[in-house]
Amino acid sequence: MKSILITGAAGDVGTHLRRELAGKYTLLLSDIKPVSNLAAGETFVRGDVAKMSDMLRVTRGVDAIVHLGGFSVEGPWEVILRANIIGCYNLFEAACRNGVKRVLFASSNHATGFYKRDEKIDHRVYPKPDSRYGVSKVFGEQIGSLYADKYGMEVFCMRIGNVTVAPPDKRRLSNWISPRDFARLVAVGIDNPNIGFEIVYGVSGNKRTFYDNSNAHRLGYQPQDDAERYAEEVLAKEKPGDPRAEMYQGGNFVFAEIGGDPNRAAPKFKSAGAAKKGVGRKAAAGAKRPAKPKEPARKKTRGSKKKT
Ligand code: 15L
């Protein structure tokens, strides 16, 4: 049985995945928070993605990694930088040094959230991130591309939509993925022998999809669910949203400074730095960009003359 490391295993997506993959693989679960109720075939190992020493320790000896770890909505730059940029680099570098070839990266639909809802996009479109969070997902994909081309790693990037039991709103009728379809997609990423570097969309077979997911289907993904069976119920409850959110695939992420997922409480930040920079709750509610800090006057240095 293959041994699979899941980072960020304590989160919602990790919890669904553990349940769906039980008995199929041996699971090594890693998170900064403890994972409770370990089932047969599961082991927990604590690890902070932002610490290279932790990533070198947790990635040792596994057959593949599902990298869910990181910050999963919009947040202050310092938070995104640490968890998603540094964290992602550490993960790929540690996997590479430990000889783990296969990495499944939890990218997000927010890597392309600034495409309009009436456009159908495939895995080859130019990224259009809708948030710092979305930018970090593009970074993760590109680190994956580098490690695939330069070091021969096998990298499967999943631009995941919304992994929930049922789609909570209209936008999610287009990007929803059921937990069992997500597990099917992950199994393709782990078991397909012909992965070099791939980008796929992590969505069920939704009638209202934003995506041409033919690359996932080519690699063997066969979703069984469709958000359409929830459409009537979802649309009856739907209230008109912010017009910017309504226009773009990324929804609220296109303007939110914190959070972005209306179904999850906006995270709170204790850090004085984040509050000072205007990225606290007030900024999130007002949807205004925080005021730009004044730039200190630049010192003239040698070589700072404009080149013509
Ligand atoms: C994501 O990337 C988030 O992690 C999740 O909380 C949802 O908001 C999802 O995107 C979505 O777009 O629905």
Residues whose N, C-alpha, C, O or C-beta is under 5 A from the ligand:
A	BS01	15L	S72 V73 S108 I160 G161 N162 D261
